């Protein structure tokens, strides 16, 4: 099999199971948390790490929220079985880079990784993320090239894949919708809160032999779970979160 075909096949396979990437990170995080000597990290240093971690994840969600909230039906879907696209989106976040959702994902998981306070894990996660998502991006771009031909090539040749070209911004043709964000992003928010809680719990266990998290972290986790249950119920049992012309 030619390399281009192999890359595309791998990318399509990983695309189907991209939702499992957080599970890989959770498993990998445990030994790195175990070997990290948290006694060497000052309280000020720890706070700096955590503020940085939270800021990165929030920034990642802002990228995802704006991308999802301003894209029409037929783009940026949550499909998992195969690539799907009926229109080529080139405004909003897609005027800055070709894969804004994956940039958002990286920033979110970089934040969780920074919360471990382990530089080696940050580097390894970044490399693993790139290897994993590079193949997915390659498969998506091959699909879009076949689907839209010259239009896709003209658009993609002017934009970076992952690092935003901020001066290229064009306002989205589709108005921002908070309803779309609420309908599509509650699971991502929950998984991120669980990720931070997971890291905090193991840090506590390996340093004190007790599985504990701060009262604030526990309150945030409970509030997020309750919010997710409400939004999930509204999505599946009502029409309140449905919008015409949105994925």
Buried (B, 14 or more C-beta within 10 A) or exposed (E): EEEEEEBBEBBBEBBEEBEEBBEEBBEBBBEBBEEBEBEEBEEEEBEBBBEBBBEBBBBBBEBBBBBBBBBBBBBBBEEEEEBBBEEBBBBBBBBBBBBBBBBBBBBBBBBBBBBBBBEEBBEBBBEBBEEBBBBBBBBBBBBBBEBBEEEBEEBBEEBEBBEBEEEEEEEBEBEEBEBBBBBBBBEBBBBBBBBBBBBBBBBBBBEEEEEEBEEEBEEBBEEBEEBBEEBBEBBEEEEEBEEEEBB
